[in-house]
Amino acid sequence: MNKALPSERGSVADTPLEPLLDEYEYAQITGRSVASARRDRLLRKGCPFVKLGALVRYRPADVRAYIERNVRGRQKAEV
């Protein structure tokens, strides 16, 4: 039974969702192979992913955050 208030259900339904990326799109964006993405999921490391039944999808915001977390050699901003 859904115990969410009608106002909560409406606000979630009205929120636009970004399309999810499949593992091939994720691999293309990150420059990694699909096999590497699959190995990372198996080892429970790397970018967070969404499992919808048998489908694996990546949220664009998670992919952006994952890339930002892995930036190396960042220079300090000059003031």
Gaussian input, Z-matrix of N, CA and C with variables (Angstrom, degrees):
# hf/3-21g

backbone

0 1
 N
 C     1     B1
 C     2     B2     1     A1
 N     3     B3     2     A2     1     D1
 C     4     B4     3     A3     2     D2
 C     5     B5     4     A4     3     D3
 N     6     B6     5     A5     4     D4
 C     7     B7     6     A6     5     D5
 C     8     B8     7     A7     6     D6
 N     9     B9     8     A8     7     D7
 C    10    B10     9     A9     8     D8
 C    11    B11    10    A10     9     D9
 N    12    B12    11    A11    10    D10
 C    13    B13    12    A12    11    D11
 C    14    B14    13    A13    12    D12
 N    15    B15    14    A14    13    D13
 C    16    B16    15    A15    14    D14
 C    17    B17    16    A16    15    D15
 N    18    B18    17    A17    16    D16
 C    19    B19    18    A18    17    D17
 C    20    B20    19    A19    18    D18
 N    21    B21    20    A20    19    D19
 C    22    B22    21    A21    20    D20
 C    23    B23    22    A22    21    D21
 N    24    B24    23    A23    22    D22
 C    25    B25    24    A24    23    D23
 C    26    B26    25    A25    24    D24
 N    27    B27    26    A26    25    D25
 C    28    B28    27    A27    26    D26
 C    29    B29    28    A28    27    D27
 N    30    B30    29    A29    28    D28
 C    31    B31    30    A30    29    D29
 C    32    B32    31    A31    30    D30
 N    33    B33    32    A32    31    D31
 C    34    B34    33    A33    32    D32
 C    35    B35    34    A34    33    D33
 N    36    B36    35    A35    34    D34
 C    37    B37    36    A36    35    D35
 C    38    B38    37    A37    36    D36
 N    39    B39    38    A38    37    D37
 C    40    B40    39    A39    38    D38
 C    41    B41    40    A40    39    D39
 N    42    B42    41    A41    40    D40
 C    43    B43    42    A42    41    D41
 C    44    B44    43    A43    42    D42
 N    45    B45    44    A44    43    D43
 C    46    B46    45    A45    44    D44
 C    47    B47    46    A46    45    D45
 N    48    B48    47    A47    46    D46
 C    49    B49    48    A48    47    D47
 C    50    B50    49    A49    48    D48
 N    51    B51    50    A50    49    D49
 C    52    B52    51    A51    50    D50
 C    53    B53    52    A52    51    D51
 N    54    B54    53    A53    52    D52
 C    55    B55    54    A54    53    D53
 C    56    B56    55    A55    54    D54
 N    57    B57    56    A56    55    D55
 C    58    B58    57    A57    56    D56
 C    59    B59    58    A58    57    D57
 N    60    B60    59    A59    58    D58
 C    61    B61    60    A60    59    D59
 C    62    B62    61    A61    60    D60
 N    63    B63    62    A62    61    D61
 C    64    B64    63    A63    62    D62
 C    65    B65    64    A64    63    D63
 N    66    B66    65    A65    64    D64
 C    67    B67    66    A66    65    D65
 C    68    B68    67    A67    66    D66
 N    69    B69    68    A68    67    D67
 C    70    B70    69    A69    68    D68
 C    71    B71    70    A70    69    D69
 N    72    B72    71    A71    70    D70
 C    73    B73    72    A72    71    D71
 C    74    B74    73    A73    72    D72
 N    75    B75    74    A74    73    D73
 C    76    B76    75    A75    74    D74
 C    77    B77    76    A76    75    D75
 N    78    B78    77    A77    76    D76
 C    79    B79    78    A78    77    D77
 C    80    B80    79    A79    78    D78
 N    81    B81    80    A80    79    D79
 C    82    B82    81    A81    80    D80
 C    83    B83    82    A82    81    D81
 N    84    B84    83    A83    82    D82
 C    85    B85    84    A84    83    D83
 C    86    B86    85    A85    84    D84
 N    87    B87    86    A86    85    D85
 C    88    B88    87    A87    86    D86
 C    89    B89    88    A88    87    D87
 N    90    B90    89    A89    88    D88
 C    91    B91    90    A90    89    D89
 C    92    B92    91    A91    90    D90
 N    93    B93    92    A92    91    D91
 C    94    B94    93    A93    92    D92
 C    95    B95    94    A94    93    D93
 N    96    B96    95    A95    94    D94
 C    97    B97    96    A96    95    D95
 C    98    B98    97    A97    96    D96
 N    99    B99    98    A98    97    D97
 C   100   B100    99    A99    98    D98
 C   101   B101   100   A100    99    D99
 N   102   B102   101   A101   100   D100
 C   103   B103   102   A102   101   D101
 C   104   B104   103   A103   102   D102
 N   105   B105   104   A104   103   D103
 C   106   B106   105   A105   104   D104
 C   107   B107   106   A106   105   D105
 N   108   B108   107   A107   106   D106
 C   109   B109   108   A108   107   D107
 C   110   B110   109   A109   108   D108
 N   111   B111   110   A110   109   D109
 C   112   B112   111   A111   110   D110
 C   113   B113   112   A112   111   D111
 N   114   B114   113   A113   112   D112
 C   115   B115   114   A114   113   D113
 C   116   B116   115   A115   114   D114
 N   117   B117   116   A116   115   D115
 C   118   B118   117   A117   116   D116
 C   119   B119   118   A118   117   D117
 N   120   B120   119   A119   118   D118
 C   121   B121   120   A120   119   D119
 C   122   B122   121   A121   120   D120
 N   123   B123   122   A122   121   D121
 C   124   B124   123   A123   122   D122
 C   125   B125   124   A124   123   D123
 N   126   B126   125   A125   124   D124
 C   127   B127   126   A126   125   D125
 C   128   B128   127   A127   126   D126
 N   129   B129   128   A128   127   D127
 C   130   B130   129   A129   128   D128
 C   131   B131   130   A130   129   D129
 N   132   B132   131   A131   130   D130
 C   133   B133   132   A132   131   D131
 C   134   B134   133   A133   132   D132
 N   135   B135   134   A134   133   D133
 C   136   B136   135   A135   134   D134
 C   137   B137   136   A136   135   D135
 N   138   B138   137   A137   136   D136
 C   139   B139   138   A138   137   D137
 C   140   B140   139   A139   138   D138
 N   141   B141   140   A140   139   D139
 C   142   B142   141   A141   140   D140
 C   143   B143   142   A142   141   D141
 N   144   B144   143   A143   142   D142
 C   145   B145   144   A144   143   D143
 C   146   B146   145   A145   144   D144
 N   147   B147   146   A146   145   D145
 C   148   B148   147   A147   146   D146
 C   149   B149   148   A148   147   D147
 N   150   B150   149   A149   148   D148
 C   151   B151   150   A150   149   D149
 C   152   B152   151   A151   150   D150
 N   153   B153   152   A152   151   D151
 C   154   B154   153   A153   152   D152
 C   155   B155   154   A154   153   D153
 N   156   B156   155   A155   154   D154
 C   157   B157   156   A156   155   D155
 C   158   B158   157   A157   156   D156
 N   159   B159   158   A158   157   D157
 C   160   B160   159   A159   158   D158
 C   161   B161   160   A160   159   D159
 N   162   B162   161   A161   160   D160
 C   163   B163   162   A162   161   D161
 C   164   B164   163   A163   162   D162
 N   165   B165   164   A164   163   D163
 C   166   B166   165   A165   164   D164
 C   167   B167   166   A166   165   D165
 N   168   B168   167   A167   166   D166
 C   169   B169   168   A168   167   D167
 C   170   B170   169   A169   168   D168
 N   171   B171   170   A170   169   D169
 C   172   B172   171   A171   170   D170
 C   173   B173   172   A172   171   D171
 N   174   B174   173   A173   172   D172
 C   175   B175   174   A174   173   D173
 C   176   B176   175   A175   174   D174
 N   177   B177   176   A176   175   D175
 C   178   B178   177   A177   176   D176
 C   179   B179   178   A178   177   D177
 N   180   B180   179   A179   178   D178
 C   181   B181   180   A180   179   D179
 C   182   B182   181   A181   180   D180
 N   183   B183   182   A182   181   D181
 C   184   B184   183   A183   182   D182
 C   185   B185   184   A184   183   D183
 N   186   B186   185   A185   184   D184
 C   187   B187   186   A186   185   D185
 C   188   B188   187   A187   186   D186
 N   189   B189   188   A188   187   D187
 C   190   B190   189   A189   188   D188
 C   191   B191   190   A190   189   D189
 N   192   B192   191   A191   190   D190
 C   193   B193   192   A192   191   D191
 C   194   B194   193   A193   192   D192
 N   195   B195   194   A194   193   D193
 C   196   B196   195   A195   194   D194
 C   197   B197   196   A196   195   D195
 N   198   B198   197   A197   196   D196
 C   199   B199   198   A198   197   D197
 C   200   B200   199   A199   198   D198
 N   201   B201   200   A200   199   D199
 C   202   B202   201   A201   200   D200
 C   203   B203   202   A202   201   D201
 N   204   B204   203   A203   202   D202
 C   205   B205   204   A204   203   D203
 C   206   B206   205   A205   204   D204
 N   207   B207   206   A206   205   D205
 C   208   B208   207   A207   206   D206
 C   209   B209   208   A208   207   D207
 N   210   B210   209   A209   208   D208
 C   211   B211   210   A210   209   D209
 C   212   B212   211   A211   210   D210
 N   213   B213   212   A212   211   D211
 C   214   B214   213   A213   212   D212
 C   215   B215   214   A214   213   D213
 N   216   B216   215   A215   214   D214
 C   217   B217   216   A216   215   D215
 C   218   B218   217   A217   216   D216
 N   219   B219   218   A218   217   D217
 C   220   B220   219   A219   218   D218
 C   221   B221   220   A220   219   D219
 N   222   B222   221   A221   220   D220
 C   223   B223   222   A222   221   D221
 C   224   B224   223   A223   222   D222
 N   225   B225   224   A224   223   D223
 C   226   B226   225   A225   224   D224
 C   227   B227   226   A226   225   D225
 N   228   B228   227   A227   226   D226
 C   229   B229   228   A228   227   D227
 C   230   B230   229   A229   228   D228
 N   231   B231   230   A230   229   D229
 C   232   B232   231   A231   230   D230
 C   233   B233   232   A232   231   D231
 N   234   B234   233   A233   232   D232
 C   235   B235   234   A234   233   D233
 C   236   B236   235   A235   234   D234

   B1=1.4469
   B2=1.5259
   B3=1.3011
   B4=1.4611
   B5=1.5154
   B6=1.3432
   B7=1.4600
   B8=1.5198
   B9=1.3266
   B10=1.4616
   B11=1.5174
   B12=1.3033
   B13=1.4582
   B14=1.5250
   B15=1.3344
   B16=1.4730
   B17=1.5256
   B18=1.3347
   B19=1.4659
   B20=1.5294
   B21=1.3435
   B22=1.4638
   B23=1.5255
   B24=1.3205
   B25=1.4640
   B26=1.5191
   B27=1.3097
   B28=1.4466
   B29=1.5154
   B30=1.3177
   B31=1.4611
   B32=1.5268
   B33=1.3048
   B34=1.4667
   B35=1.5229
   B36=1.3043
   B37=1.4619
   B38=1.5229
   B39=1.3256
   B40=1.4577
   B41=1.5293
   B42=1.3313
   B43=1.4609
   B44=1.5238
   B45=1.3500
   B46=1.4689
   B47=1.5254
   B48=1.3097
   B49=1.4631
   B50=1.5158
   B51=1.3301
   B52=1.4598
   B53=1.5273
   B54=1.3137
   B55=1.4620
   B56=1.5221
   B57=1.3074
   B58=1.4610
   B59=1.5227
   B60=1.3216
   B61=1.4583
   B62=1.5225
   B63=1.3259
   B64=1.4662
   B65=1.5293
   B66=1.3249
   B67=1.4679
   B68=1.5284
   B69=1.3095
   B70=1.4693
   B71=1.5249
   B72=1.3332
   B73=1.4654
   B74=1.5309
   B75=1.3344
   B76=1.4634
   B77=1.5289
   B78=1.3230
   B79=1.4646
   B80=1.5262
   B81=1.3108
   B82=1.4581
   B83=1.5265
   B84=1.3194
   B85=1.4616
   B86=1.5261
   B87=1.3294
   B88=1.4655
   B89=1.5194
   B90=1.3267
   B91=1.4583
   B92=1.5134
   B93=1.3059
   B94=1.4714
   B95=1.5182
   B96=1.2970
   B97=1.4559
   B98=1.5289
   B99=1.3137
   B100=1.4593
   B101=1.5324
   B102=1.3310
   B103=1.4719
   B104=1.5282
   B105=1.3287
   B106=1.4711
   B107=1.5229
   B108=1.3148
   B109=1.4664
   B110=1.5284
   B111=1.3093
   B112=1.4701
   B113=1.5224
   B114=1.3208
   B115=1.4701
   B116=1.5306
   B117=1.3261
   B118=1.4649
   B119=1.5254
   B120=1.3325
   B121=1.4727
   B122=1.5151
   B123=1.3235
   B124=1.4619
   B125=1.5251
   B126=1.3263
   B127=1.4639
   B128=1.5260
   B129=1.3332
   B130=1.4606
   B131=1.5286
   B132=1.3316
   B133=1.4608
   B134=1.5203
   B135=1.3064
   B136=1.4569
   B137=1.5101
   B138=1.3025
   B139=1.4608
   B140=1.5292
   B141=1.3380
   B142=1.4651
   B143=1.5291
   B144=1.3247
   B145=1.4604
   B146=1.5138
   B147=1.3089
   B148=1.4641
   B149=1.5196
   B150=1.3122
   B151=1.4591
   B152=1.5206
   B153=1.3222
   B154=1.4682
   B155=1.5256
   B156=1.3125
   B157=1.4637
   B158=1.5187
   B159=1.3255
   B160=1.4548
   B161=1.5278
   B162=1.3353
   B163=1.4594
   B164=1.5234
   B165=1.3184
   B166=1.4563
   B167=1.5163
   B168=1.3302
   B169=1.4536
   B170=1.5194
   B171=1.3257
   B172=1.4597
   B173=1.5205
   B174=1.3328
   B175=1.4587
   B176=1.5256
   B177=1.3292
   B178=1.4589
   B179=1.5326
   B180=1.3218
   B181=1.4686
   B182=1.5215
   B183=1.3464
   B184=1.4653
   B185=1.5235
   B186=1.3231
   B187=1.4706
   B188=1.5220
   B189=1.3425
   B190=1.4717
   B191=1.5200
   B192=1.3294
   B193=1.4659
   B194=1.5312
   B195=1.3269
   B196=1.4734
   B197=1.5273
   B198=1.3213
   B199=1.4732
   B200=1.5260
   B201=1.3215
   B202=1.4711
   B203=1.5277
   B204=1.3453
   B205=1.4727
   B206=1.5193
   B207=1.3093
   B208=1.4603
   B209=1.5234
   B210=1.3217
   B211=1.4621
   B212=1.5222
   B213=1.3143
   B214=1.4653
   B215=1.5148
   B216=1.3226
   B217=1.4479
   B218=1.5123
   B219=1.3150
   B220=1.4668
   B221=1.5239
   B222=1.3035
   B223=1.4626
   B224=1.5272
   B225=1.3311
   B226=1.4532
   B227=1.5312
   B228=1.3122
   B229=1.4634
   B230=1.5172
   B231=1.3228
   B232=1.4585
   B233=1.5070
   B234=1.3301
   B235=1.4582
   B236=1.5030
   A1=108.58
   A2=116.75
   A3=122.36
   A4=108.56
   A5=116.10
   A6=120.32
   A7=112.32
   A8=117.96
   A9=120.78
   A10=109.34
   A11=114.44
   A12=119.39
   A13=109.26
   A14=117.76
   A15=119.43
   A16=112.72
   A17=117.61
   A18=119.85
   A19=111.04
   A20=118.15
   A21=121.49
   A22=110.70
   A23=116.71
   A24=120.08
   A25=110.49
   A26=117.36
   A27=121.42
   A28=112.11
   A29=117.36
   A30=119.87
   A31=110.91
   A32=118.20
   A33=121.04
   A34=109.86
   A35=117.37
   A36=121.03
   A37=111.81
   A38=117.51
   A39=121.32
   A40=113.30
   A41=117.49
   A42=121.21
   A43=109.33
   A44=117.26
   A45=118.06
   A46=110.42
   A47=116.24
   A48=122.03
   A49=109.80
   A50=115.77
   A51=119.86
   A52=107.77
   A53=117.62
   A54=118.48
   A55=109.56
   A56=116.65
   A57=121.34
   A58=109.89
   A59=115.79
   A60=121.78
   A61=109.48
   A62=116.69
   A63=118.47
   A64=108.54
   A65=117.16
   A66=119.92
   A67=112.49
   A68=117.86
   A69=120.55
   A70=110.73
   A71=116.41
   A72=120.42
   A73=110.07
   A74=116.44
   A75=121.36
   A76=110.32
   A77=116.66
   A78=120.79
   A79=110.76
   A80=117.37
   A81=120.95
   A82=111.40
   A83=117.49
   A84=122.13
   A85=111.21
   A86=116.87
   A87=120.94
   A88=112.86
   A89=117.32
   A90=119.96
   A91=113.14
   A92=116.67
   A93=121.66
   A94=108.81
   A95=116.09
   A96=119.80
   A97=110.21
   A98=115.97
   A99=121.14
   A100=109.15
   A101=116.90
   A102=120.62
   A103=110.89
   A104=117.18
   A105=120.74
   A106=110.65
   A107=117.22
   A108=121.09
   A109=109.97
   A110=117.06
   A111=120.70
   A112=111.18
   A113=116.88
   A114=120.58
   A115=109.86
   A116=117.12
   A117=120.25
   A118=111.34
   A119=116.62
   A120=119.06
   A121=110.83
   A122=116.92
   A123=121.06
   A124=111.16
   A125=116.32
   A126=122.33
   A127=112.52
   A128=116.07
   A129=122.86
   A130=111.79
   A131=115.30
   A132=120.78
   A133=107.99
   A134=116.35
   A135=119.31
   A136=112.45
   A137=115.19
   A138=122.99
   A139=111.40
   A140=117.57
   A141=119.63
   A142=110.45
   A143=116.06
   A144=120.83
   A145=110.22
   A146=115.37
   A147=122.72
   A148=107.73
   A149=116.57
   A150=121.69
   A151=107.45
   A152=116.95
   A153=123.05
   A154=106.99
   A155=115.67
   A156=118.99
   A157=108.11
   A158=117.03
   A159=121.47
   A160=112.38
   A161=116.50
   A162=120.40
   A163=111.61
   A164=115.74
   A165=122.26
   A166=106.96
   A167=115.96
   A168=120.74
   A169=109.23
   A170=114.92
   A171=121.84
   A172=108.60
   A173=116.75
   A174=120.81
   A175=108.11
   A176=117.98
   A177=120.40
   A178=113.32
   A179=117.74
   A180=120.58
   A181=110.94
   A182=117.48
   A183=121.00
   A184=111.14
   A185=116.65
   A186=120.73
   A187=109.57
   A188=117.02
   A189=120.07
   A190=111.10
   A191=117.43
   A192=121.89
   A193=110.86
   A194=116.60
   A195=121.17
   A196=110.20
   A197=116.57
   A198=120.32
   A199=109.80
   A200=117.92
   A201=121.20
   A202=111.80
   A203=117.10
   A204=120.30
   A205=112.10
   A206=117.01
   A207=120.33
   A208=113.74
   A209=117.23
   A210=120.39
   A211=108.30
   A212=116.55
   A213=122.23
   A214=109.22
   A215=116.20
   A216=121.18
   A217=113.59
   A218=116.42
   A219=120.15
   A220=109.19
   A221=116.05
   A222=122.25
   A223=109.57
   A224=116.10
   A225=119.90
   A226=108.93
   A227=115.79
   A228=119.96
   A229=109.27
   A230=115.04
   A231=118.72
   A232=109.59
   A233=115.28
   A234=120.50
   A235=110.79
   D1=133.88
   D2=-179.90
   D3=-85.29
   D4=116.14
   D5=-177.47
   D6=-99.62
   D7=10.02
   D8=178.32
   D9=-69.56
   D10=144.57
   D11=177.38
   D12=-70.52
   D13=151.24
   D14=178.93
   D15=-54.15
   D16=-37.72
   D17=-179.88
   D18=-65.79
   D19=-34.38
   D20=178.14
   D21=-69.83
   D22=-42.30
   D23=179.27
   D24=-62.66
   D25=-42.19
   D26=-179.58
   D27=-64.02
   D28=-41.58
   D29=-177.72
   D30=-68.01
   D31=-35.39
   D32=177.40
   D33=-69.41
   D34=-42.43
   D35=-179.39
   D36=-67.09
   D37=-29.36
   D38=-178.62
   D39=-84.54
   D40=-10.37
   D41=-179.02
   D42=-77.98
   D43=122.20
   D44=178.45
   D45=-69.68
   D46=137.23
   D47=179.65
   D48=-105.08
   D49=141.08
   D50=173.26
   D51=-74.46
   D52=144.25
   D53=175.17
   D54=-63.22
   D55=141.86
   D56=178.75
   D57=-81.02
   D58=150.17
   D59=179.57
   D60=-94.84
   D61=141.35
   D62=173.64
   D63=-85.62
   D64=175.72
   D65=-174.68
   D66=-66.85
   D67=-26.03
   D68=178.00
   D69=-72.95
   D70=-41.33
   D71=176.59
   D72=-65.44
   D73=-42.32
   D74=177.54
   D75=-58.99
   D76=-46.22
   D77=-179.72
   D78=-62.35
   D79=-40.79
   D80=179.38
   D81=-64.98
   D82=-43.58
   D83=-179.24
   D84=-64.45
   D85=-42.34
   D86=-175.81
   D87=-87.24
   D88=-11.60
   D89=-179.00
   D90=75.50
   D91=19.71
   D92=179.11
   D93=-109.76
   D94=166.26
   D95=178.82
   D96=-82.70
   D97=159.07
   D98=175.58
   D99=-62.84
   D100=-37.26
   D101=178.66
   D102=-61.25
   D103=-38.71
   D104=177.85
   D105=-65.42
   D106=-41.89
   D107=177.88
   D108=-62.29
   D109=-42.04
   D110=178.88
   D111=-65.59
   D112=-40.43
   D113=179.02
   D114=-64.79
   D115=-42.07
   D116=177.83
   D117=-59.81
   D118=-43.10
   D119=178.55
   D120=-63.27
   D121=-41.58
   D122=179.54
   D123=-61.33
   D124=-39.71
   D125=-179.32
   D126=-86.81
   D127=1.33
   D128=179.22
   D129=56.24
   D130=47.71
   D131=174.40
   D132=-135.31
   D133=173.06
   D134=178.89
   D135=89.14
   D136=-153.13
   D137=-174.89
   D138=-74.10
   D139=137.54
   D140=174.26
   D141=-60.34
   D142=149.42
   D143=-179.75
   D144=-138.61
   D145=165.38
   D146=179.48
   D147=-112.94
   D148=133.23
   D149=177.96
   D150=-108.55
   D151=118.72
   D152=178.00
   D153=-118.31
   D154=91.55
   D155=-172.82
   D156=65.49
   D157=-122.02
   D158=178.08
   D159=-89.00
   D160=-9.20
   D161=-177.12
   D162=-81.19
   D163=141.78
   D164=174.06
   D165=-113.93
   D166=128.64
   D167=179.88
   D168=-136.06
   D169=157.01
   D170=179.42
   D171=-121.50
   D172=135.27
   D173=174.80
   D174=-80.52
   D175=131.69
   D176=-179.76
   D177=-53.78
   D178=-37.99
   D179=179.28
   D180=-63.57
   D181=-37.92
   D182=177.67
   D183=-66.87
   D184=-38.88
   D185=179.28
   D186=-65.26
   D187=-44.30
   D188=177.67
   D189=-60.48
   D190=-44.92
   D191=-179.95
   D192=-64.11
   D193=-40.26
   D194=178.88
   D195=-62.05
   D196=-43.18
   D197=178.61
   D198=-64.29
   D199=-44.63
   D200=179.75
   D201=-61.73
   D202=-38.86
   D203=179.40
   D204=-65.57
   D205=-20.35
   D206=-175.21
   D207=-105.75
   D208=12.40
   D209=175.66
   D210=-72.53
   D211=132.10
   D212=179.18
   D213=-119.90
   D214=151.83
   D215=175.54
   D216=71.76
   D217=26.61
   D218=-179.86
   D219=-66.46
   D220=133.80
   D221=178.50
   D222=-84.24
   D223=147.62
   D224=176.17
   D225=-69.03
   D226=142.21
   D227=177.12
   D228=-69.95
   D229=136.10
   D230=179.02
   D231=-82.47
   D232=139.77
   D233=-177.49
   D234=-101.64

